[in-house]
Structure formats: structure tokens, C-alpha cells
């Protein structure tokens, strides 16, 4: 009986050590798998990074900043509009933007004529058209049309509205 007990003890030690070896192998395999996934992720990130476009111009250095535009401020326009039931007052302050090559001295004599033509143009407008998001767009388009017509050879780049109040 002593032999059988010793043999049973030796067999259980072998089974425990084989379980430990199997567990160690499993942990080692999982660690190896994690390292492989990390390497694949890093390699994929390096391989899939965006490449510069073919034929793209990359300046060596920026020579000089572009010249600022020329801005001409219109006088404040105050127009009384009639919608059939009551009177509305429109206050408008706008700035006209021109190319940098256009001297401001050539633009300033035209500003009073632009303001008068814009007053005439706004008298025909219904105040309901100037409400909401379409109001400034309408005023910008009208001002661009009037300014380009008044100053034929000069080209207007953009119309900027500083204040627009309809009461």
C-alpha cells in the first residue's frame, strides 16, 4: 500500500506540474499574441499615413504677406420704409472692399453717389423682405449692384455690413 500511495502522490505531482506548464504556455501564447497585435497596429499606422499629393507645390518659405485690401466706409444710411400700415426705419452702415491695387483716393468721390443711389433703391423695398437671414443678403446684392454701376471701371470685391437695424 505504501507503494500505491507514493505512486499516487507522484502521479498527482506530475498532473499539477503539467497543468502549470500548460497554464504557463497559455499565458506565454497570449502575451506573444498581444505583442503581435501591437506590432501589426504600429506597422499599419506607419504604412497607412497620408502621403503628400503628387505634384503639390510646397513653398520653401513664404516671401511676403499679401497686401491688405482697400476698405471704403459708406456714410450711415437712414431710410424710412413704408409697408402700407406703418413706417419702418432702416439704419445701415456698410463697408466696401476693393482690390489692394485700387487707391482709396479714386474710390472716395464715388461714395456719396453710391449712398444716394442706395437710398433710392431701398425706398422701393418692402420691409418684410429685409427681415430674417435674407435681409442682409438682399442689401449686399443691392449695394454691390449700385456700386458696380456707379463706379464702372473699378471693381468691388466684397460688401461688408457693419450694422443693419430695422425698427
C-alpha positions as CSV (number, residue, x, y, z in Angstrom):
1,X,0.0,0.0,0.0
2,X,2.8,2.2,0.6
3,X,3.9,1.9,-3.0
4,X,0.4,2.8,-4.3
5,X,0.2,5.9,-2.0
6,X,3.7,7.0,-3.2
7,X,2.8,6.3,-6.8
8,X,-0.5,8.3,-6.4
9,X,1.4,11.2,-4.9
10,X,3.9,11.2,-7.7
11,X,1.1,11.0,-10.3
12,X,-0.7,14.0,-8.8
13,X,2.5,16.0,-8.7
14,X,3.0,15.2,-12.4
15,X,-0.5,16.3,-13.2
16,X,-0.1,19.5,-11.3
17,X,3.2,20.3,-12.9
18,X,1.7,19.5,-16.4
19,X,-1.2,21.9,-15.6
20,X,1.3,24.6,-14.5
21,X,3.2,24.0,-17.7
22,X,0.1,24.2,-19.8
23,X,-1.0,27.4,-18.0
24,X,2.4,29.0,-18.5
25,X,2.3,28.1,-22.2
26,X,-1.1,29.6,-22.5
27,X,0.0,32.8,-20.8
28,X,3.1,32.9,-22.9
29,X,1.0,32.4,-26.1
30,X,-1.4,35.2,-25.1
31,X,1.4,37.6,-24.4
32,X,3.0,36.7,-27.7
33,X,-0.3,37.3,-29.5
34,X,-0.7,40.7,-27.8
35,X,2.8,41.8,-28.9
36,X,2.0,40.6,-32.4
37,X,-1.2,42.7,-32.5
38,X,0.6,45.8,-31.1
39,X,3.3,45.4,-33.8
40,X,0.7,45.0,-36.5
41,X,-1.2,48.1,-35.3
42,X,2.0,50.2,-35.2
43,X,3.1,48.9,-38.6
44,X,-0.3,49.6,-40.1
45,X,-0.3,53.2,-38.7
46,X,3.1,53.8,-40.3
47,X,2.1,52.3,-43.7
48,X,-1.3,54.0,-43.9
49,X,-0.2,57.5,-43.1
50,X,-1.2,60.1,-45.7
51,X,1.4,60.8,-48.3
52,X,1.9,64.2,-49.9
53,X,-0.1,64.7,-53.1
54,X,1.7,64.2,-56.4
55,X,2.8,67.5,-57.9
56,X,1.8,69.5,-54.9
57,X,3.7,72.8,-54.6
58,X,5.3,73.1,-51.3
59,X,6.8,76.6,-50.9
60,X,10.3,76.7,-49.3
61,X,9.4,79.9,-47.4
62,X,6.6,82.5,-47.6
63,X,8.1,85.5,-49.2
64,X,5.7,88.3,-48.1
65,X,2.2,88.5,-46.8
66,X,-0.3,89.7,-49.4
67,X,-1.2,93.4,-49.3
68,X,-4.3,94.2,-47.3
69,X,-7.4,95.2,-49.2
70,X,-8.7,98.7,-49.6
71,X,-11.8,99.5,-47.4
72,X,-14.1,102.4,-48.1
73,X,-16.7,103.2,-45.5
74,X,-20.1,104.4,-46.7
75,X,-21.9,107.1,-44.7
76,X,-24.6,105.9,-42.4
77,X,-27.8,105.4,-44.4
78,X,-31.1,106.1,-42.7
79,X,-34.1,105.2,-44.8
80,X,-37.8,105.4,-43.9
81,X,-39.7,102.4,-45.4
82,X,-43.5,102.1,-45.7
83,X,-45.3,98.8,-45.7
84,X,-48.8,100.2,-46.2
85,X,-49.7,100.2,-42.5
86,X,-46.8,101.8,-40.7
87,X,-43.4,103.3,-41.2
88,X,-40.2,101.5,-40.5
89,X,-36.7,103.0,-40.1
90,X,-33.7,101.2,-41.6
91,X,-30.2,102.2,-40.3
92,X,-27.4,100.7,-42.4
93,X,-23.6,101.1,-42.1
94,X,-21.6,99.3,-44.7
95,X,-18.0,99.0,-45.9
96,X,-16.9,98.3,-49.4
97,X,-13.8,96.2,-50.1
98,X,-11.7,96.7,-53.1
99,X,-8.5,95.2,-54.5
100,X,-5.2,96.3,-53.0
101,X,-4.2,97.8,-56.3
102,X,-7.1,100.3,-56.2
103,X,-6.1,103.6,-54.5
104,X,-8.6,104.9,-51.9
105,X,-8.4,108.4,-53.4
106,X,-10.2,107.1,-56.6
107,X,-13.0,105.5,-54.5
108,X,-13.9,108.3,-52.1
109,X,-15.5,110.7,-54.6
110,X,-18.0,107.9,-55.6
111,X,-19.2,107.2,-52.0
112,X,-21.9,109.9,-51.8
113,X,-23.3,108.9,-55.2
114,X,-23.4,105.3,-54.1
115,X,-25.2,106.3,-50.8
116,X,-27.8,108.4,-52.8
117,X,-28.4,105.6,-55.3
118,X,-28.8,103.1,-52.5
119,X,-31.3,105.3,-50.7
120,X,-33.4,105.4,-53.9
121,X,-33.1,101.7,-54.3
122,X,-34.2,100.9,-50.7
123,X,-37.2,103.2,-50.9
124,X,-38.9,100.6,-53.2
125,X,-38.2,97.7,-50.9
126,X,-40.9,96.2,-48.7
127,X,-39.7,96.0,-45.0
128,X,-40.8,92.3,-44.9
129,X,-38.1,91.5,-47.4
130,X,-35.4,92.8,-45.1
131,X,-36.3,90.6,-42.1
132,X,-34.5,87.4,-41.3
133,X,-31.4,86.0,-42.9
134,X,-32.4,87.1,-46.4
135,X,-32.3,90.8,-45.4
136,X,-28.6,91.3,-45.3
137,X,-28.1,89.2,-48.4
138,X,-30.6,91.4,-50.2
139,X,-28.9,94.6,-49.0
140,X,-25.5,93.3,-50.0
141,X,-26.6,92.3,-53.5
142,X,-28.3,95.7,-54.0
143,X,-25.3,97.6,-52.7
144,X,-23.0,95.6,-54.9
145,X,-25.2,96.3,-58.0
146,X,-25.4,100.0,-57.2
147,X,-21.6,100.4,-56.5
148,X,-20.5,98.5,-59.6
149,X,-22.9,100.6,-61.8
150,X,-21.7,103.9,-60.2
151,X,-18.0,103.1,-60.4
152,X,-17.8,101.4,-63.8
153,X,-14.1,100.9,-64.3
154,X,-13.4,100.0,-60.6
155,X,-14.5,96.6,-59.4
156,X,-15.9,95.9,-56.0
157,X,-14.6,92.8,-54.3
158,X,-17.0,92.5,-51.3
159,X,-19.7,94.3,-49.4
160,X,-19.4,94.1,-45.6
161,X,-22.3,95.1,-43.4
162,X,-21.3,96.6,-40.1
163,X,-24.8,97.5,-38.7
164,X,-28.2,96.9,-40.0
165,X,-31.2,97.8,-37.8
166,X,-34.8,97.7,-38.9
167,X,-37.2,99.3,-36.5
